[in-house]
Amino acid sequence: MSEQETLGLAEEFAHYRRTVLDKVEVPGPAAVRRTVRGRNRRRWGATATTALALFGGSAIGYAAMSGPDHQPGPVEPTPSISVSPTPEGSTSPTPGPSVTTGGPASAVPDGRISRAQLLGASVTLPAWRAGRGCPTSAVRISGDDREGVNWLVALDHGDVDGDGAVETVALVQCVLGTRGPMQVVAFDRDEQGKVITLGRVVATTIDKPEWLFALDVVADGTVRVQVGDIAPGSGWPAEWSQRQWRGYRWKGDAFAQVSGPTSFGPNRHDVNLVVTATNLALADGGDGSKVGTVTVRIRNTAGSAAYVALRLGLPPAVRPDGSGWAACRNDPETTQEPVTCDLNGLGAGKEAKLTLGFRVPAGTSVGTGKADVDVRAMDANFDFVEEVYVPDNTVSITYG
């Protein structure tokens, strides 16, 4: 090969480097260029030959590229290049914060559930107390108080668990006749929006409270519930029940009482007096008068009576007589019809027995007849207390 041909080939190779290698990354071109520049001019021919040998594959590729039907294929990168540069103007995606329960970046589900939404949801209720009751699994709460359903009595909202989102608190009753157990339940939503049960706030018991009247969620998350000592029904009006507001707070896994009374005092209506009495048989008193006795028994089967009022509906001519009236707080001799005797208190399960004497003055005729013997409970202010069952407070006797 002549020198002119060698120079022409070198020029062609240089053109190849300028136009193609900028676009196609071939194995080790920098190393080859350093080798070419370091050769002695006396071995130019050999150097050119070596370069052709080294780049034979690339030169053939270049020659093939000049054809109309071929495009460059993939080229393996050099081992020294491990990461491709980021294109200008683009930014690497920044991963968002991971969502973990309770974390500052957590998306807290909205637990505000309307009345309509709660009535339309299938929920799980905490277990009702032992005995005949309503279902608790897959429950549809009812908007009315039909027999045997779980009735939605009241509803309120507030952040009761301190997670920054509102929850729903409901007063629910298992309707059984005129009564039935009651409980206040807190509901929330899970991350999929499903209604879930957070927990029971408070429930009625066989002891007390027997009734729940109202609920209120205040700003600090306390659930206030108005509880009553005795359930209405069976002759017991709701207004007879003692009422208290008690506060409950979420403690991480359950609700606990944090404010209000924890017990009830005696209920003035929680009393049941029962009276029995013997007939009054009048006999000759030896001085022209007629005398006789009535034995009265008073039992208290429930509650506690501060005082007891005894009344005997005998004719005015039949007057109290003898020491049996000493138990009375008043003076029966000064009373008119009926004859009254105010007694001290009578506790639950206690009984009082009185033998009361009567006299009909000489020259007075009373004949025969019937009279009512009646007992009534009184409170500390001597006001009469209504009882749930009153027929056993009165008994009829005969006299004569």
Buried (B, 14 or more C-beta within 10 A) or exposed (E): EEEEEBEEBBEEBEEBBEEBBEEBEBBEBEEBEEBBEEBEEEEBEEBBBBBBEBBEEBBEBBEEBEEEEEEEEEEEEBEEEEEEEEEEEEEEEEEEEEEEEEEEEBEBBEBBBEBEEBBEBEBBBBEBEEEEBBBBEEBEBBEEEEEBBBBBBBBBBBBBBEBEBBBBBBBBBBBBEEBBBBBBBBBBBEEEEEBBBBBBBBBBEEEBBBBBBBBBBEEEBBBBBBBBBBBBBEEBEEEBBBBBBBBBBBEEEEBEBEEBEEEBEBBBBBBBBBBBBBBBEBEEBEEEBBBBBBEBBBBBBBBBBBBBBBBBBBBEBBBBBEEBBEBBEEEBEEBEBBBBBBBEBBEBEEEBEBEBBBBBBEEBEBEEBEBBBBBBBBBEEEEEBBBBBEEBBBBEBEBB
